[in-house]
Amino acid sequence: MPIYEFKCQKCGHEFEFYFKNKEELKDLKCPSCKSSNIQRLMSVVNSIIDHSEGPNKPRVVEEHTCPSGTCTIGELPGYSR
């Protein structure tokens, strides 16, 4: 069963929904205000498997900035190579 995250565009409430099938998406409404004006959010992936130490330790999201400060590169969680 896929789990998706949504945000209501009317009241700002964020919530998760477990889908059994795609038909359920048609009738999805905000649990707080019952608005159907909702937006699907990008979910964060958590891939940490164990608590190992050292260079192969799983990372949480890291950000690096360019020397000029005009760009940002984000990395998804994963192992160092």
N, C-alpha and C positions, 0 to 999 in steps of 0.2 A: 504494500500500500504506500504510494508516494505521499510524502508530507510536504506541503507548500506553506510559505509564509506570505501574508497579505497585509496591506495597510489600507484603511478606510480613508478615502479622499475627503469625506465629509467631516468626520470627527477625529481623525488621526489615530484611531485605535489600531494596534498591530496584533495580529493573531495568526495561529497555525490552523491548517485544516488537513485532515487525512482523507484522501480520495480512494474510494473503492472502484470508481469508474469515472470516465470523462463527463458523463451526463450530470453528475453532481455539481460540476463547475457552473452550469447554466443557472442554477438557482442559488448560488452562493451569495450570502449577505453578511454584513458586519454584525457580529453578535451584540455589539453595544447599542448601535442606533438603527439597525436593520436596513441601512442603505445598501444598494447594489453597486454603488460607485466605489469599487475597490481596485487596488493595483497589486499585482504579484511582486514580491521583493526577491532580491537575490539572496539565497541562503548561504551561510558560511559553512564550509566543510571542515570537520574536525577529524583528522586522520591519525591522531596520536594513538599508537598501539601499546606502547609500554613506556616505562620511565627510565630508559637507558641514558647513560651519561656519555660525554665525549663528543667527537666530531660528527658522529652519526645520530646524535640526539635529534628527535623530531622537533621541528621548529613551529612556532606559532607565526602568524603573519609578520613579516619584516618589511620595512619600507626603507628605500634608499633615495636620496635626493642628488641631483646633479650639482656640480660645483656652482653653476650659475643660479641654482635655485628655481629654475623654470620648469623642471620636469620631475615626476615621481614615478618610480617603478615599484609595484607591489608584487610580492611573491605569495603563492598559495602555500598552505601548510604542506610539509613534506620533509624528506631526509636530505641532508647535505650530500653533495656528490664529491 
